[in-house]
């Protein structure tokens, strides 16, 4: 009863959302670390383009294989923005302490 190319795992909504949230958080955190470590690196622009391409590819793959009725965009958005927001909050609290 599944369409070809669609994620079968997506039919198990709760488990799929846990997987999707965790996977997106891991990717977003990895991107944050890569961008932080390569800041002012000679090839920083190239790394930025490669990372942006990787994010676009990930997002398009999620949209392509996830069932339309089970997909919640806000979960992906929260998972992808979370590590960046946490890093910003840490920086703000560090500047307040000093």
Residue pairs with C-beta under 8 A, 6 or more apart in sequence:
2 8
2 11
5 64
5 65
6 65
6 66
6 67
7 16
7 65
7 66
7 67
9 15
9 16
9 19
10 16
10 65
10 66
10 67
10 70
10 71
11 67
11 70
13 70
16 66
16 70
17 72
17 75
20 62
20 66
20 75
20 76
20 79
21 75
21 76
21 78
21 79
22 79
24 58
24 62
24 75
24 76
24 79
24 80
25 79
25 80
25 82
25 83
27 54
27 55
27 58
27 80
28 79
28 80
28 81
28 82
28 83
28 84
29 83
31 51
31 54
31 55
32 83
32 84
32 87
34 47
34 51
35 47
35 48
35 51
38 44
38 47
41 47
55 80
59 76
62 76
63 71
